[in-house]
Structures are given as C-alpha cells and as structure tokens.
Amino acid sequence: MTLDSYRPHVARFFPPFVALAQRLHLTPNALTILSFFAAGGAGVAFYKGSLGLGVVMVALNAVFDALDGAVARAGSLQSKKGDFLDHAVDRYADIFIITGIFAGGAVSWQIGVFALTGVLMSSYLGTQAQAVGVGRYYGGLLGRADRLVLVILAGILGMIFPGQYFGLTQLGWVLGLFGVLGHYTAYQRFRFVWKQL
C-alpha cells in the first residue's frame, strides 16, 4: 500500500519545481522549515474546523517535504544535519496534523492517541533500524506518503459529504485506520529488523 515506493516515478515531475526553488534561493533546510509551518497551519485549521484550509496546508507540507530532498540532491547539498532536521520536522508534522484533527472533535481523544502512537512508533522503528546497523527500513503497510494522501482525500470527502458515517467523520475514520495500520506497520518493521539482527 505504501506510496513511498512510487517516489522515483513522481520524481520526474520535480525538475521545474526544483529549478524554481533554486531561483528563489530556497535551501533544502528552508523548505524543511516551510513544511514545518505548513503542518502547523494544517493542525490549527483542522482544530478550527476549516477542512479546506487544512487540506491545502497538508498538501503544502507534502510538497515542501518532497522538494527539500530533491533540491538537496540537485545541488549536491545533502548533509547529516539536513537529514536530521527533516526527520525531526516530519515527526512534529505528524503530531500537528493528527492532534489538530482529534482536538478539533473529528474523533475521540482515545482514537486520536491510538493513531498518533501508531504513526510515531512506525516512523521511529523505520529510523531506529539504522541506529542498530541494519539501515533505514521504510517497508510495511502504511508510510508517510500514504498518510498524507489519506488525510487529503478524507478532508476533501468531508467537504463534499459532511457529517458522520457510523459515528465518525471521514477524518475520524482515517485516524482509526492510522491507529490500526500504524501499529501493524510498526510490528512489520520490528519483525524485519529483529530478523536482520
């Protein structure tokens, strides 16, 4: 299910945007910081009940997050600091977006926390694999790209078909899915790394 495996196919659309970022003198780290603020804006928008703005800000977060790496590669600007910053900001982005959704009342806080812990643990285990010498591992059922696309789609559906379905809004159902699939993905990653060790 993970969309991360399609990154090489999507990357062919990046050159014009990379060129624009370079003309604007936007460094990879600047793009990473922009993704941070976009995620924060998404969280606030969802908390305030503004689905349209939330969707736009999540989309901007995704674009900036994809562009920072593309600009770094295009300009041979990859660095450990940039990589570290990118991963730290990605985790804060997850927190902002998911917390904004459940704090805004789309779903109970219990389901929200279940979703948040599933997302954070799956991401943590993907990078912890590198810390123990296995190398980064982003396999499993639910990746970050999947989550962003699902939030965007659920937000759009929520605007077109407002209301609750079997007790939850579309974003509420997505958070429930994040909880189940996030923890399952964490299990998949743990199992893979454990076998490698």
Summary of the structure (lengths in Angstrom):
residues: 197
radius of gyration: 16.9
end to end distance: 25.7
largest distance: 50.3
contacts: 657
relative contact order: 0.15
helix: 79%
strand: 1%
